[in-house]
Amino acid sequence: MVLVMTKIYLVIVETIKEESTMKVRLEDDYKRVYTLEQLDQAKEVIRRAKEDASRPEEYGEMAIRAILSQMGSNDCILRILFGEAHTAKNSKNDYERMGEGTGIMDIWITTYAETCDGFIRVGAYLSDIWDETVRIDNAFVKYGKA
């Protein structure tokens, strides 16, 4: 099993090295439930994200560190395995938080990492990461001991 994880990790690392900017996806399922106005707002979020030099893995690492400190765990991240970003509606978000023309759209960052104690998967809104308000009660957290 460790060998399989290593192979997956190598593929993921290659993908991370190739990406030098934020790449945000608009999921096909969301295209069916967004209104036309929200689709335009999601496209604006994606356009603005292309100007961001940070990658989802970098923002995800910030979220993981915040969650680990709240869990009372040591802040030991061995490596970021994977990070992804896609558009999402954030009803608690200030209107136009991501910029003019973005409405309540936000970016959902999901990141997987290997820690000294095991593995962790954290999902959080980018606006919460920016505001440093990522908490266990407003983020998606899955944690497994090695």
N, CA and C atoms as an extended XYZ file, in Angstrom:
438
Properties=species:S:1:pos:R:3:atomname:S:1:resname:S:1:resid:I:1 pbc="F F F"
N         0.823       -1.193        0.000 N   MET     1
C         0.000        0.000        0.000 CA  MET     1
C         0.865        1.255        0.000 C   MET     1
N         1.965        1.239        0.689 N   VAL     2
C         2.850        2.395        0.716 CA  VAL     2
C         3.398        2.670       -0.670 C   VAL     2
N         3.716        1.617       -1.417 N   LEU     3
C         4.234        1.765       -2.772 CA  LEU     3
C         3.199        2.435       -3.664 C   LEU     3
N         1.940        2.046       -3.533 N   VAL     4
C         0.872        2.653       -4.327 CA  VAL     4
C         0.753        4.135       -3.994 C   VAL     4
N         0.754        4.468       -2.711 N   MET     5
C         0.667        5.871       -2.298 CA  MET     5
C         1.845        6.661       -2.847 C   MET     5
N         3.017        6.058       -2.886 N   THR     6
C         4.201        6.733       -3.410 CA  THR     6
C         4.031        7.029       -4.887 C   THR     6
N         3.522        6.079       -5.652 N   LYS     7
C         3.301        6.306       -7.079 CA  LYS     7
C         2.287        7.428       -7.293 C   LYS     7
N         1.215        7.405       -6.533 N   ILE     8
C         0.215        8.465       -6.644 CA  ILE     8
C         0.843        9.798       -6.277 C   ILE     8
N         1.619        9.804       -5.225 N   TYR     9
C         2.269       11.042       -4.789 CA  TYR     9
C         3.163       11.596       -5.898 C   TYR     9
N         3.912       10.747       -6.578 N   LEU    10
C         4.796       11.211       -7.645 CA  LEU    10
C         4.012       11.845       -8.781 C   LEU    10
N         2.896       11.270       -9.137 N   VAL    11
C         2.056       11.845      -10.192 CA  VAL    11
C         1.520       13.195       -9.743 C   VAL    11
N         1.076       13.272       -8.511 N   ILE    12
C         0.534       14.526       -7.987 CA  ILE    12
C         1.614       15.599       -7.934 C   ILE    12
N         2.802       15.258       -7.506 N   VAL    13
C         3.892       16.228       -7.440 CA  VAL    13
C         4.188       16.780       -8.830 C   VAL    13
N         4.192       15.915       -9.834 N   GLU    14
C         4.415       16.382      -11.206 CA  GLU    14
C         3.341       17.387      -11.599 C   GLU    14
N         2.101       17.105      -11.253 N   THR    15
C         1.002       18.022      -11.570 CA  THR    15
C         1.180       19.349      -10.845 C   THR    15
N         1.545       19.305       -9.580 N   ILE    16
C         1.737       20.529       -8.804 CA  ILE    16
C         2.845       21.378       -9.408 C   ILE    16
N         3.940       20.767       -9.811 N   LYS    17
C         5.058       21.524      -10.359 CA  LYS    17
C         4.691       22.204      -11.674 C   LYS    17
N         3.803       21.589      -12.462 N   GLU    18
C         3.414       22.163      -13.745 CA  GLU    18
C         2.550       23.409      -13.568 C   GLU    18
N         1.729       23.448      -12.534 N   GLU    19
C         0.816       24.557      -12.329 CA  GLU    19
C         1.524       25.680      -11.586 C   GLU    19
N         1.523       26.869      -12.177 N   SER    20
C         2.177       27.991      -11.521 CA  SER    20
C         1.180       29.063      -11.098 C   SER    20
N        -0.084       28.906      -11.456 N   THR    21
C        -1.115       29.854      -11.053 CA  THR    21
C        -2.319       29.094      -10.523 C   THR    21
N        -3.241       29.848       -9.973 N   MET    22
C        -4.466       29.264       -9.442 CA  MET    22
C        -5.333       28.783      -10.607 C   MET    22
N        -5.704       27.514      -10.584 N   LYS    23
C        -6.612       26.968      -11.588 CA  LYS    23
C        -7.891       26.577      -10.872 C   LYS    23
N        -8.985       27.213      -11.268 N   VAL    24
C       -10.272       26.998      -10.625 CA  VAL    24
C       -11.211       26.374      -11.645 C   VAL    24
N       -11.887       25.310      -11.225 N   ARG    25
C       -12.829       24.618      -12.114 CA  ARG    25
C       -14.256       25.041      -11.813 C   ARG    25
N       -15.075       24.980      -12.856 N   LEU    26
C       -16.520       25.127      -12.716 CA  LEU    26
C       -17.091       23.744      -12.971 C   LEU    26
N       -17.512       23.070      -11.912 N   GLU    27
C       -17.987       21.692      -12.008 CA  GLU    27
C       -19.233       21.603      -12.884 C   GLU    27
N       -19.339       20.527      -13.662 N   ASP    28
C       -20.505       20.326      -14.543 CA  ASP    28
C       -21.807       20.278      -13.755 C   ASP    28
N       -21.793       19.650      -12.578 N   ASP    29
C       -23.000       19.572      -11.753 CA  ASP    29
C       -23.480       20.968      -11.352 C   ASP    29
N       -22.550       21.866      -11.099 N   TYR    30
C       -22.916       23.212      -10.684 CA  TYR    30
C       -23.499       24.008      -11.842 C   TYR    30
N       -23.062       23.720      -13.056 N   LYS    31
C       -23.598       24.424      -14.226 CA  LYS    31
C       -25.103       24.210      -14.345 C   LYS    31
N       -25.585       23.074      -13.851 N   ARG    32
C       -27.019       22.764      -13.942 CA  ARG    32
C       -27.840       23.481      -12.866 C   ARG    32
N       -27.211       23.851      -11.749 N   VAL    33
C       -27.984       24.452      -10.661 CA  VAL    33
C       -27.750       25.953      -10.501 C   VAL    33
N       -26.715       26.490      -11.117 N   TYR    34
C       -26.477       27.928      -11.063 CA  TYR    34
C       -27.454       28.640      -11.984 C   TYR    34
N       -27.902       29.815      -11.570 N   THR    35
C       -28.683       30.659      -12.463 CA  THR    35
C       -27.731       31.266      -13.493 C   THR    35
N       -28.276       31.887      -14.530 N   LEU    36
C       -27.414       32.521      -15.539 CA  LEU    36
C       -26.543       33.605      -14.912 C   LEU    36
N       -27.121       34.349      -13.982 N   GLU    37
C       -26.354       35.396      -13.303 CA  GLU    37
C       -25.201       34.768      -12.501 C   GLU    37
N       -25.481       33.665      -11.806 N   GLN    38
C       -24.446       33.004      -11.021 CA  GLN    38
C       -23.369       32.390      -11.907 C   GLN    38
N       -23.738       31.913      -13.093 N   LEU    39
C       -22.734       31.402      -14.028 CA  LEU    39
C       -21.775       32.507      -14.440 C   LEU    39
N       -22.323       33.694      -14.712 N   ASP    40
C       -21.468       34.837      -15.046 CA  ASP    40
C       -20.556       35.199      -13.875 C   ASP    40
N       -21.109       35.143      -12.665 N   GLN    41
C       -20.312       35.446      -11.477 CA  GLN    41
C       -19.208       34.406      -11.284 C   GLN    41
N       -19.525       33.132      -11.520 N   ALA    42
C       -18.525       32.068      -11.392 CA  ALA    42
C       -17.405       32.261      -12.417 C   ALA    42
N       -17.765       32.641      -13.628 N   LYS    43
C       -16.756       32.886      -14.662 CA  LYS    43
C       -15.859       34.062      -14.275 C   LYS    43
N       -16.426       35.071      -13.622 N   GLU    44
C       -15.629       36.215      -13.164 CA  GLU    44
C       -14.660       35.779      -12.066 C   GLU    44
N       -15.111       34.910      -11.169 N   VAL    45
C       -14.234       34.385      -10.119 CA  VAL    45
C       -13.059       33.631      -10.755 C   VAL    45
N       -13.350       32.828      -11.765 N   ILE    46
C       -12.307       32.062      -12.446 CA  ILE    46
C       -11.326       33.003      -13.141 C   ILE    46
N       -11.852       34.038      -13.781 N   ARG    47
C       -10.981       35.006      -14.462 CA  ARG    47
C       -10.050       35.681      -13.463 C   ARG    47
N       -10.593       36.089      -12.335 N   ARG    48
C        -9.772       36.748      -11.306 CA  ARG    48
C        -8.751       35.784      -10.694 C   ARG    48
N        -9.127       34.523      -10.562 N   ALA    49
C        -8.217       33.532       -9.974 CA  ALA    49
C        -6.995       33.310      -10.858 C   ALA    49
N        -7.150       33.456      -12.159 N   LYS    50
C        -6.012       33.275      -13.071 CA  LYS    50
C        -4.917       34.298      -12.811 C   LYS    50
N        -5.287       35.433      -12.226 N   GLU    51
C        -4.323       36.491      -11.913 CA  GLU    51
C        -3.586       36.224      -10.599 C   GLU    51
N        -4.056       35.244       -9.837 N   ASP    52
C        -3.476       34.909       -8.534 CA  ASP    52
C        -2.270       34.001       -8.748 C   ASP    52
N        -1.119       34.397       -8.226 N   ALA    53
C         0.115       33.615       -8.412 CA  ALA    53
C         0.184       32.411       -7.474 C   ALA    53
N        -0.667       32.359       -6.470 N   SER    54
C        -0.651       31.239       -5.524 CA  SER    54
C        -1.404       30.043       -6.104 C   SER    54
N        -1.016       28.861       -5.651 N   ARG    55
C        -1.683       27.632       -6.083 CA  ARG    55
C        -2.631       27.162       -4.982 C   ARG    55
N        -3.612       26.321       -5.328 N   PRO    56
C        -4.529       25.803       -4.305 CA  PRO    56
C        -3.796       25.114       -3.150 C   PRO    56
N        -2.682       24.445       -3.451 N   GLU    57
C        -1.923       23.753       -2.406 CA  GLU    57
C        -1.394       24.727       -1.354 C   GLU    57
N        -1.008       25.921       -1.775 N   GLU    58
C        -0.480       26.915       -0.829 CA  GLU    58
C        -1.584       27.424        0.094 C   GLU    58
N        -2.746       27.718       -0.482 N   TYR    59
C        -3.870       28.150        0.355 CA  TYR    59
C        -4.337       26.999        1.245 C   TYR    59
N        -4.350       25.795        0.694 N   GLY    60
C        -4.761       24.630        1.475 CA  GLY    60
C        -3.853       24.374        2.655 C   GLY    60
N        -2.567       24.597        2.471 N   GLU    61
C        -1.628       24.422        3.581 CA  GLU    61
C        -1.943       25.391        4.713 C   GLU    61
N        -2.319       26.615        4.382 N   MET    62
C        -2.709       27.588        5.415 CA  MET    62
C        -3.915       27.075        6.197 C   MET    62
N        -4.903       26.528        5.468 N   ALA    63
C        -6.104       26.007        6.127 CA  ALA    63
C        -5.766       24.808        7.003 C   ALA    63
N        -4.915       23.920        6.514 N   ILE    64
C        -4.538       22.734        7.287 CA  ILE    64
C        -3.810       23.135        8.561 C   ILE    64
N        -2.902       24.088        8.461 N   ARG    65
C        -2.187       24.543        9.668 CA  ARG    65
C        -3.160       25.121       10.700 C   ARG    65
N        -4.154       25.875       10.236 N   ALA    66
C        -5.150       26.443       11.156 CA  ALA    66
C        -5.944       25.334       11.849 C   ALA    66
N        -6.357       24.333       11.082 N   ILE    67
C        -7.136       23.231       11.651 CA  ILE    67
C        -6.294       22.407       12.623 C   ILE    67
N        -5.059       22.098       12.245 N   LEU    68
C        -4.195       21.307       13.137 CA  LEU    68
C        -3.965       22.018       14.465 C   LEU    68
N        -3.791       23.328       14.426 N   SER    69
C        -3.568       24.051       15.685 CA  SER    69
C        -4.827       24.024       16.550 C   SER    69
N        -6.009       24.058       15.926 N   GLN    70
C        -7.258       23.985       16.697 CA  GLN    70
C        -7.484       22.594       17.285 C   GLN    70
N        -6.966       21.580       16.600 N   MET    71
C        -7.113       20.203       17.078 CA  MET    71
C        -6.117       19.899       18.195 C   MET    71
N        -5.187       20.813       18.439 N   GLY    72
C        -4.170       20.584       19.454 CA  GLY    72
C        -3.083       19.646       18.970 C   GLY    72
N        -3.067       19.395       17.668 N   SER    73
C        -2.060       18.520       17.080 CA  SER    73
C        -0.824       19.344       16.768 C   SER    73
N         0.306       18.662       16.654 N   ASN    74
C         1.487       19.422       16.267 CA  ASN    74
C         1.306       19.909       14.826 C   ASN    74
N         1.978       20.957       14.486 N   ASP    75
C         1.809       21.618       13.194 CA  ASP    75
C         2.763       21.015       12.159 C   ASP    75
N         2.872       19.707       12.142 N   CYS    76
C         3.857       19.028       11.311 CA  CYS    76
C         3.214       18.498       10.029 C   CYS    76
N         3.437       19.190        8.936 N   ILE    77
C         2.971       18.734        7.628 CA  ILE    77
C         4.192       18.214        6.884 C   ILE    77
N         4.187       16.920        6.584 N   LEU    78
C         5.312       16.336        5.868 CA  LEU    78
C         5.299       16.729        4.400 C   LEU    78
N         4.119       16.647        3.783 N   ARG    79
C         4.010       17.065        2.383 CA  ARG    79
C         2.544       17.243        2.008 C   ARG    79
N         2.331       18.165        1.100 N   ILE    80
C         1.006       18.376        0.525 CA  ILE    80
C         0.879       17.388       -0.621 C   ILE    80
N        -0.132       16.550       -0.568 N   LEU    81
C        -0.305       15.530       -1.594 CA  LEU    81
C        -1.092       16.042       -2.793 C   LEU    81
N        -2.092       16.864       -2.534 N   PHE    82
C        -2.973       17.279       -3.615 CA  PHE    82
C        -3.771       18.496       -3.179 C   PHE    82
N        -4.033       19.371       -4.102 N   GLY    83
C        -4.882       20.516       -3.836 CA  GLY    83
C        -5.685       20.855       -5.078 C   GLY    83
N        -6.932       21.245       -4.888 N   GLU    84
C        -7.771       21.625       -6.015 CA  GLU    84
C        -8.694       22.759       -5.611 C   GLU    84
N        -9.195       23.454       -6.615 N   ALA    85
C       -10.079       24.588       -6.355 CA  ALA    85
C       -11.223       24.567       -7.359 C   ALA    85
N       -12.418       24.902       -6.875 N   HIS    86
C       -13.551       25.067       -7.781 CA  HIS    86
C       -14.483       26.140       -7.238 C   HIS    86
N       -15.323       26.658       -8.108 N   THR    87
C       -16.247       27.703       -7.695 CA  THR    87
C       -17.310       27.111       -6.778 C   THR    87
N       -17.823       27.936       -5.893 N   ALA    88
C       -18.877       27.508       -4.982 CA  ALA    88
C       -19.635       28.721       -4.484 C   ALA    88
N       -20.937       28.529       -4.242 N   LYS    89
C       -21.730       29.594       -3.633 CA  LYS    89
C       -21.437       29.603       -2.142 C   LYS    89
N       -21.239       30.792       -1.590 N   ASN    90
C       -20.967       30.943       -0.169 CA  ASN    90
C       -21.982       31.936        0.375 C   ASN    90
N       -23.077       31.425        0.913 N   SER    91
C       -24.164       32.292        1.352 CA  SER    91
C       -23.782       33.180        2.528 C   SER    91
N       -22.764       32.795        3.292 N   LYS    92
C       -22.330       33.645        4.409 CA  LYS    92
C       -21.316       34.692        3.959 C   LYS    92
N       -20.941       34.618        2.684 N   ASN    93
C       -19.939       35.531        2.129 CA  ASN    93
C       -20.534       36.912        1.919 C   ASN    93
N       -19.735       37.938        2.154 N   ASP    94
C       -20.164       39.286        1.800 CA  ASP    94
C       -20.351       39.345        0.299 C   ASP    94
N       -21.353       40.077       -0.140 N   TYR    95
C       -21.597       40.219       -1.574 CA  TYR    95
C       -20.379       40.876       -2.215 C   TYR    95
N       -19.937       40.338       -3.326 N   GLU    96
C       -18.781       40.847       -4.069 CA  GLU    96
C       -17.464       40.662       -3.294 C   GLU    96
N       -17.377       39.707       -2.380 N   ARG    97
C       -16.158       39.490       -1.586 CA  ARG    97
C       -14.953       39.144       -2.459 C   ARG    97
N       -15.188       38.418       -3.559 N   MET    98
C       -14.101       37.995       -4.431 CA  MET    98
C       -13.783       39.050       -5.496 C   MET    98
N       -14.503       40.153       -5.482 N   GLY    99
C       -14.264       41.218       -6.451 CA  GLY    99
C       -15.554       41.620       -7.138 C   GLY    99
N       -15.512       42.737       -7.809 N   GLU   100
C       -16.699       43.253       -8.488 CA  GLU   100
C       -17.191       42.247       -9.531 C   GLU   100
N       -18.487       42.002       -9.511 N   GLY   101
C       -19.087       41.088      -10.475 CA  GLY   101
C       -19.099       39.635      -10.045 C   GLY   101
N       -18.723       39.346       -8.779 N   THR   102
C       -18.649       37.948       -8.334 CA  THR   102
C       -19.811       37.536       -7.433 C   THR   102
N       -20.650       38.482       -7.009 N   GLY   103
C       -21.802       38.138       -6.176 CA  GLY   103
C       -21.409       37.376       -4.935 C   GLY   103
N       -22.128       36.264       -4.671 N   ILE   104
C       -21.809       35.439       -3.492 CA  ILE   104
C       -20.897       34.267       -3.847 C   ILE   104
N       -20.321       34.284       -5.044 N   MET   105
C       -19.433       33.197       -5.452 CA  MET   105
C       -18.114       33.272       -4.675 C   MET   105
N       -17.568       32.120       -4.429 N   ASP   106
C       -16.311       31.986       -3.704 CA  ASP   106
C       -15.542       30.844       -4.358 C   ASP   106
N       -14.391       30.548       -3.835 N   ILE   107
C       -13.599       29.418       -4.311 CA  ILE   107
C       -13.450       28.437       -3.159 C   ILE   107
N       -13.802       27.170       -3.408 N   TRP   108
C       -13.655       26.117       -2.414 CA  TRP   108
C       -12.328       25.411       -2.671 C   TRP   108
N       -11.473       25.406       -1.667 N   ILE   109
C       -10.156       24.782       -1.758 CA  ILE   109
C       -10.189       23.460       -0.990 C   ILE   109
N        -9.826       22.374       -1.648 N   THR   110
C        -9.714       21.073       -0.991 CA  THR   110
C        -8.259       20.638       -1.075 C   THR   110
N        -7.693       20.254        0.053 N   THR   111
C        -6.278       19.884        0.105 CA  THR   111
C        -6.097       18.616        0.932 C   THR   111
N        -5.224       17.749        0.442 N   TYR   112
C        -4.850       16.522        1.137 CA  TYR   112
C        -3.385       16.642        1.528 C   TYR   112
N        -3.063       16.212        2.748 N   ALA   113
C        -1.666       16.299        3.193 CA  ALA   113
C        -1.326       15.119        4.094 C   ALA   113
N        -0.053       14.810        4.102 N   GLU   114
C         0.470       13.823        5.037 CA  GLU   114
C         1.075       14.598        6.196 C   GLU   114
N         0.655       14.263        7.406 N   THR   115
C         1.187       14.916        8.601 CA  THR   115
C         2.047       13.915        9.367 C   THR   115
N         2.666       14.389       10.416 N   CYS   116
C         3.479       13.494       11.248 CA  CYS   116
C         2.611       12.436       11.929 C   CYS   116
N         1.330       12.740       12.138 N   ASP   117
C         0.431       11.826       12.825 CA  ASP   117
C        -0.429       10.983       11.891 C   ASP   117
N        -0.479       11.306       10.603 N   GLY   118
C        -1.339       10.573        9.685 CA  GLY   118
C        -1.623       11.392        8.432 C   GLY   118
N        -2.878       11.374        8.025 N   PHE   119
C        -3.303       12.114        6.837 CA  PHE   119
C        -4.461       13.019        7.189 C   PHE   119
N        -4.575       14.123        6.459 N   ILE   120
C        -5.672       15.051        6.691 CA  ILE   120
C        -6.181       15.580        5.355 C   ILE   120
N        -7.488       15.782        5.301 N   ARG   121
C        -8.132       16.396        4.137 CA  ARG   121
C        -8.952       17.561        4.664 C   ARG   121
N        -8.706       18.739        4.128 N   VAL   122
C        -9.412       19.938        4.572 CA  VAL   122
C       -10.000       20.642        3.363 C   VAL   122
N       -11.245       21.053        3.496 N   GLY   123
C       -11.906       21.881        2.493 CA  GLY   123
C       -12.370       23.158        3.160 C   GLY   123
N       -12.097       24.298        2.518 N   ALA   124
C       -12.481       25.587        3.101 CA  ALA   124
C       -12.652       26.617        1.995 C   ALA   124
N       -13.442       27.633        2.289 N   TYR   125
C       -13.607       28.735        1.343 CA  TYR   125
C       -12.351       29.598        1.339 C   TYR   125
N       -11.971       30.057        0.162 N   LEU   126
C       -10.793       30.913        0.040 CA  LEU   126
C       -10.964       32.203        0.838 C   LEU   126
N       -12.171       32.750        0.872 N   SER   127
C       -12.378       33.981        1.638 CA  SER   127
C       -12.109       33.758        3.126 C   SER   127
N       -12.444       32.575        3.653 N   ASP   128
C       -12.130       32.258        5.057 CA  ASP   128
C       -10.624       32.120        5.260 C   ASP   128
N        -9.946       31.549        4.264 N   ILE   129
C        -8.485       31.420        4.365 CA  ILE   129
C        -7.847       32.799        4.355 C   ILE   129
N        -8.317       33.679        3.464 N   TRP   130
C        -7.797       35.051        3.411 CA  TRP   130
C        -8.001       35.769        4.740 C   TRP   130
N        -9.209       35.596        5.319 N   ASP   131
C        -9.557       36.292        6.563 CA  ASP   131
C        -8.998       35.605        7.800 C   ASP   131
N        -8.332       34.466        7.596 N   GLU   132
C        -7.795       33.668        8.694 CA  GLU   132
C        -8.880       33.272        9.691 C   GLU   132
N       -10.048       32.886        9.144 N   THR   133
C       -11.171       32.471        9.991 CA  THR   133
C       -11.540       31.008        9.759 C   THR   133
N       -10.601       30.212        9.244 N   VAL   134
C       -10.863       28.788        9.044 CA  VAL   134
C       -10.924       28.120       10.410 C   VAL   134
N       -12.057       27.476       10.676 N   ARG   135
C       -12.245       26.780       11.950 CA  ARG   135
C       -12.840       25.402       11.665 C   ARG   135
N       -12.740       24.541       12.626 N   ILE   136
C       -13.280       23.192       12.468 CA  ILE   136
C       -14.772       23.239       12.165 C   ILE   136
N       -15.487       24.201       12.740 N   ASP   137
C       -16.942       24.262       12.532 CA  ASP   137
C       -17.352       24.916       11.207 C   ASP   137
N       -16.442       25.524       10.445 N   ASN   138
C       -16.830       26.104        9.156 CA  ASN   138
C       -16.008       25.547        7.990 C   ASN   138
N       -15.342       24.417        8.227 N   ALA   139
C       -14.543       23.782        7.179 CA  ALA   139
C       -14.873       22.287        7.170 C   ALA   139
N       -14.532       21.641        6.073 N   PHE   140
C       -14.674       20.186        5.985 CA  PHE   140
C       -13.352       19.577        6.400 C   PHE   140
N       -13.385       18.694        7.396 N   VAL   141
C       -12.143       18.101        7.918 CA  VAL   141
C       -12.303       16.594        8.035 C   VAL   141
N       -11.387       15.858        7.446 N   LYS   142
C       -11.267       14.406        7.621 CA  LYS   142
C        -9.843       14.140        8.059 C   LYS   142
N        -9.692       13.401        9.135 N   TYR   143
C        -8.370       13.179        9.703 CA  TYR   143
C        -8.206       11.697       10.014 C   TYR   143
N        -7.083       11.122        9.618 N   GLY   144
C        -6.825        9.718        9.893 CA  GLY   144
C        -5.430        9.525       10.467 C   GLY   144
N        -5.347        8.737       11.498 N   LYS   145
C        -4.049        8.427       12.098 CA  LYS   145
C        -3.354        7.368       11.275 C   LYS   145
N        -2.023        7.490       11.187 N   ALA   146
C        -1.238        6.504       10.419 CA  ALA   146
C        -1.068        5.235       11.206 C   ALA   146
